[in-house]
Amino acid sequence: MPYEADLDREVFSKSVDTESGKLSVKIMSYNEGARKLQISRERQDKDGVLKFAKLGRLTKEEVESILPLIQEAQAQM
């Protein structure tokens, strides 16, 4: 079954700005299925435009900034 964007539902979404861009915490549900946590990173390019980047490793400060968002999201899973 191919992916259909209209079946993907965002249940929760919050983000935090970092010195290099933005970290987002989301709860997604596809086709009314199980709710799943998604963490993503966006970095600013030289023109200041945010672009998707691999999440990779997090600094202690980044973890501390998104941990409350993860806990808030967990309550909605």
Secondary structure, DSSP 8 states (H G I E B T S, - for coil): ----GGGEEEEEEEEEE-SSEEEEEEEEEETT--EEEEEEEEEE-TTS-EEEE------HHHHHHHHHHHHHHHTT-
